[in-house]
Amino acid sequence: MIWVKIKTQDSMVKTLEVTGHAEFGEHGQDIVCAACSLVSIGLLNAIDEMFNGQCELLQEENRIYVEVKENDERLQTALNVAIIQYKTLAEEFRKYIRVKKTEVKL
């Protein structure tokens, strides 16, 4: 199962974490993992190129993590586009990917 965990504060994305494996198909043949990886790597590359220094980015085996350090509207738009893509995958492949959004108070 792939988990996409989003923490928001005042409806603004603060952190986004993607972990796990879909296990939809064999290694190298898993279209759910491939789609999720494409969204994740595209998001990390976009943040790195367009919003350099505004987020802490982490990419590990089976995990990506984004923490917003310096917020702006364009960055939130980029994050929300990725979240919509994750939700679209979760609607189609419910048994393999889940999206959980939590509002936090700081």
C-alpha positions as CSV (number, residue, x, y, z in Angstrom):
1,M,0.0,0.0,0.0
2,I,1.2,3.5,-0.8
3,W,0.3,6.1,1.7
4,V,0.2,9.8,0.9
5,K,0.0,11.8,4.1
6,I,-0.6,15.5,4.0
7,K,-0.6,17.9,7.0
8,T,-2.2,21.3,6.5
9,Q,-2.4,24.4,8.7
10,D,-5.1,26.9,7.9
11,S,-5.7,24.9,4.7
12,M,-2.1,25.4,3.6
13,V,0.0,22.3,2.9
14,K,2.8,22.1,5.6
15,T,4.1,18.6,4.9
16,L,3.6,15.9,2.3
17,E,4.9,12.4,2.7
18,V,4.6,9.4,0.4
19,T,5.6,6.0,1.6
20,G,5.3,2.3,0.7
21,H,4.8,0.1,-2.3
22,A,1.5,-0.4,-4.2
23,E,2.2,-4.1,-4.9
24,F,-0.3,-3.9,-7.8
25,G,2.1,-5.9,-10.0
26,E,5.5,-7.5,-10.1
27,H,8.6,-5.3,-9.6
28,G,9.2,-3.3,-12.8
29,Q,5.6,-4.0,-13.9
30,D,3.7,-2.1,-11.2
31,I,1.8,0.7,-13.0
32,V,0.5,2.2,-9.7
33,C,4.0,2.5,-8.3
34,A,5.2,3.9,-11.6
35,A,2.4,6.5,-11.7
36,C,2.9,7.5,-8.1
37,S,6.7,7.7,-8.6
38,L,6.2,10.0,-11.7
39,V,4.0,12.4,-9.7
40,S,6.4,12.3,-6.7
41,I,9.6,12.8,-8.7
42,G,8.0,15.5,-10.9
43,L,6.9,17.3,-7.7
44,L,10.3,17.2,-6.1
45,N,12.0,18.4,-9.4
46,A,9.5,21.2,-9.7
47,I,10.0,22.4,-6.1
48,D,13.8,22.1,-6.5
49,E,13.8,24.1,-9.7
50,M,11.0,26.7,-9.1
51,F,11.1,27.1,-5.3
52,N,14.7,26.4,-4.4
53,G,15.2,26.7,-0.6
54,Q,11.5,27.1,0.2
55,C,11.1,23.4,1.2
56,E,13.0,20.7,2.9
57,L,13.0,17.8,0.4
58,L,13.9,14.2,1.2
59,Q,14.0,11.3,-1.2
60,E,14.7,7.8,0.2
61,E,13.9,4.3,-0.9
62,N,10.0,4.0,-0.5
63,R,9.7,7.5,0.8
64,I,9.6,11.1,-0.2
65,Y,9.0,14.0,2.2
66,V,8.3,17.7,1.6
67,E,8.2,20.2,4.4
68,V,7.3,23.8,3.5
69,K,9.7,26.3,5.2
70,E,8.8,29.4,3.2
71,N,5.3,29.5,1.9
72,D,3.8,31.3,-1.1
73,E,0.7,30.9,-3.3
74,R,2.6,29.4,-6.3
75,L,4.2,26.8,-4.1
76,Q,0.8,25.8,-2.7
77,T,-0.6,25.5,-6.2
78,A,2.2,23.1,-7.2
79,L,1.6,21.0,-4.0
80,N,-2.1,20.9,-4.6
81,V,-1.7,19.8,-8.2
82,A,0.3,16.9,-7.0
83,I,-2.3,16.1,-4.3
84,I,-5.0,16.1,-6.9
85,Q,-3.0,13.6,-9.0
86,Y,-2.5,11.3,-5.9
87,K,-6.2,11.5,-5.2
88,T,-7.0,10.6,-8.8
89,L,-4.8,7.5,-8.5
90,A,-6.4,6.6,-5.2
91,E,-9.9,6.8,-6.7
92,E,-8.9,4.4,-9.4
93,F,-6.7,2.1,-7.3
94,R,-8.3,2.2,-3.9
95,K,-6.7,-1.1,-2.7
96,Y,-3.2,0.2,-3.6
97,I,-2.9,3.9,-2.7
98,R,-4.5,6.0,0.0
99,V,-4.5,9.7,0.7
100,K,-4.9,11.1,4.2
101,K,-5.1,14.8,4.9
102,T,-4.9,16.1,8.5
103,E,-5.3,19.7,9.7
104,V,-2.8,20.5,12.4
105,K,-2.8,23.3,14.9
106,L,0.5,24.9,15.8
